[in-house]
Amino acid sequence: MEKNPRFTLAKINLYLIAAGFIITLTGFFLMSGSTTVVEFNPDIFSQRRITVGPMISFFGFLFIIFAILYKPKSK
């Protein structure tokens, strides 16, 4: 693993942070829905928006924390 004095994190850390960011965005995408202000939409209480989306976003944030703290093994 080559060390670059300009960056604090290694390249693998940056890839892991990017993966965590994608996981978090996926969770936010699952929580989103249509924007109908005129009529009530019962789909806002769906399992995907209430449970699945927030859990995936939470795990994405946890993965980002792990990615920042991950220390690659040196050779």
Backbone as a ProteinNet text record, in pm:
[ID]
protein_1_A
[PRIMARY]
MEKNPRFTLAKINLYLIAAGFIITLTGFFLMSGSTTVVEFNPDIFSQRRITVGPMISFFGFLFIIFAILYKPKSK
[TERTIARY]
84.8	0	89.3	72.1	153.8	92.1	177.9	133.5	150.5	47.4	53	45.6	145.8	145.2	36.4	-26.5	-131.8	-263.3	-289	-417	-401	-496.5	-495.2	-546.9	-646.7	-708.3	-646.5	-641.7	-590.7	-697.1	-657	-747.8	-865	-839.1	-946.3	-1050.6	-1006.9	-1101	-1194.1	-1137.9	-1219.7	-1321	-1280.8	-1374.8	-1485.6	-1449.6	-1550.5	-1645.9	-1595	-1680.9	-1777.1	-1728.7	-1815.6	-1924.8	-1889.3	-1989.8	-2093.7	-2050.4	-2143.7	-2234.3	-2180.9	-2261	-2368.5	-2333.6	-2431.4	-2539.4	-2500.9	-2598.4	-2693.3	-2639.1	-2722.3	-2818.3	-2769.5	-2857.5	-2966.7	-2935.7	-3037.1	-3147.9	-3111.3	-3211.3	-3297.8	-3236.1	-3314.8	-3406.7	-3358.8	-3442.4	-3563.5	-3542.9	-3654.7	-3755.7	-3711.1	-3803.2	-3880.9	-3831.7	-3897.6	-4023.9	-4104.2	-4228.1	-4284.5	-4409.6	-4473.6	-4507.4	-4518.3	-4548.5	-4687.6	-4787.8	-4925.8	-4974.5	-4993.8	-5037.9	-5190.4	-5255.1	-5399	-5477.1	-5437.3	-5513.3	-5425	-5488.9	-5417.8	-5373.2	-5249	-5194.3	-5156.9	-5229.4	-5197.8	-5065.8	-5004.2	-4877	-4763	-4785.9	-4679.8	-4653.5	-4744.9	-4727.7	-4685.7	-4627.4	-4587.4	-4464.5	-4447	-4334.3	-4200.9	-4195.6	-4071.6	-4028.9	-4124.7	-4091.1	-4070.3	-4140	-4134	-4019.2	-3992.3	-3896.5	-3772.3	-3790.7	-3678.5	-3584.9	-3639.1	-3556.7	-3473.1	-3533.8	-3451.7	-3346.6	-3378.1	-3277.9	-3159.9	-3185.7	-3076.5	-2993.1	-3057.5	-2982.4	-2897.7	-2953.2	-2879.5	-2756.8	-2773.6	-2659.5	-2557.4	-2603.4	-2510.1	-2425.9	-2489.4	-2414	-2315.8	-2358.5	-2267.6	-2150.2	-2176.9	-2071.7	-1972.4	-2021	-1930.9	-1840	-1895.5	-1813.4	-1707.8	-1748.9	-1653.4	-1544.9	-1585.5	-1489.6	-1387.1	-1427.9	-1334.1	-1236.4	-1285.6	-1201.8	-1119.8	-1148	-1079.8	-932.3	-850.2	-704.1	-656.9	-611.2	-565.6	-441.3	-434.3	-316.3	-196.4	-84.7	36.6	112.3	188.5	259.2	387.7
-117.2	0	123.4	205	324.6	435.2	508.8	619.1	749.4	828.8	960.2	1062.1	1145.1	1237.9	1344.8	1362.6	1462.5	1416.1	1284.6	1232.7	1157.7	1176.7	1105.3	963.5	946.7	815.9	746.1	614.1	535.3	526.5	475	463.9	370.7	262.4	168.6	235.9	327	400.4	487.1	550.1	635.2	553.2	433.9	346.4	299.2	267.1	223.3	337.6	458.5	573.9	597	582.7	597.8	490.8	367.8	261.1	291.2	340.5	377.6	491.4	585.3	696.2	645.8	549.4	491.8	415.7	341.9	270.4	369.2	479.2	580.4	644.7	677.3	735.7	638.4	509.8	409.6	410.1	420	426.9	551	665.1	787.5	776.9	712.3	692.4	605.8	502.3	416.1	489.3	588.4	666	770.3	807.6	913.7	860.1	951.6	912.4	1029	1015.1	1120.9	1238.9	1354.2	1475.5	1524.3	1457.7	1500.1	1575.6	1703.2	1787.9	1793.2	1772.4	1791	1680	1556.4	1445.6	1360	1288.5	1200.6	1075.6	1037	918	818.7	707.7	611.4	537.6	554.7	488.5	546.6	661.1	718.3	632.4	543.8	455.7	314.6	299	166.7	116.7	-13	-77.1	-28.2	-3.9	40.8	177.4	269.4	406	417.5	338.2	351.5	270.4	151	60.6	35.2	-6	-51	64.7	174.5	288	344.6	372.7	422.9	323.4	193.8	94.7	91.5	96.8	95	221.8	336.6	461.2	455.1	402.3	389.4	300.3	185.7	97.4	163.3	246.6	321.7	418	488.8	579.8	502.5	388.3	305.5	256.4	220.9	174.3	286.5	410.2	523.8	543.3	530.6	542.1	432.1	308.8	197.9	227	283	311	415.3	511.8	613.2	553.6	465.7	409.7	288.3	234.3	113.8	141.4	53.9	64.9	-49.9	-22.9	-130.9	-199.3	-328.1	-404.4	-365.7	-341.1	-307.9	-436.2	-434.4	-554.7	-573.4
0	0	0	-98.9	-105.9	-21.2	42.8	128	51.8	53.1	-7.1	106	122.4	235.6	227.7	110.5	97.8	158.8	158.9	204.1	335.3	423.2	550.6	532.9	448	427.7	306.4	312.8	200.4	90.9	-22.5	-135.5	-105	-31.6	3.1	91.1	178.7	262.6	177.4	77	-9.2	-88.2	-134	-203.6	-110	13.7	109.8	145.8	157.2	184.7	68.7	-54	-171.1	-172	-135.8	-129.7	-21.6	93.1	198.8	156.8	81.1	30.3	-64.9	-148.5	-241.7	-165.5	-61	22	88.4	140.1	205.4	106.1	-12	-113.8	-156.1	-159.9	-192.7	-88.1	39	145.5	133.5	102.2	85.1	-36.9	-142.2	-260.4	-226.9	-144.3	-105.5	-17.4	57.9	141.8	63.2	-52.8	-129.3	-195	-241.1	-307.8	-385.6	-421.7	-498.8	-408.8	-468.7	-393.7	-430.6	-378.4	-402.4	-280.3	-295.4	-185.6	-180.9	-294.2	-305	-233.7	-250	-193.7	-103.7	-13.4	78.6	4.8	26.2	-37.4	71.9	85.9	192.7	171.5	55.5	28.2	113	177.9	261.7	384.5	418.3	532.8	491.5	374.4	327.4	403.5	401.9	470.1	415.5	286.6	222.4	273.9	289.8	332.3	482.6	560	705.5	765.7	711.9	775.8	691.4	568.6	486.5	450.2	402.5	363.8	477.4	594.9	706	755	752.9	795.8	700.5	571.9	474.1	486.5	507.1	526.1	652.2	759.5	884.9	867.8	800	776.8	684.6	591.8	507.4	588.9	684.3	771.3	859.6	911.3	991.3	907.3	782.6	693.7	663.5	651.3	628.9	750.1	870.4	991.2	993.6	959.6	952.1	848.4	733.5	626.1	668.3	748.5	794.4	895.7	981.7	1087	1042.1	923.5	876.1	854.3	909.5	894.7	805.5	683.4	594.9	654	629.2	675.8	591.5	657.4	584	551.2	442.7	399	476.5
[MASK]
+++++++++++++++++++++++++++++++++++++++++++++++++++++++++++++++++++++++++++

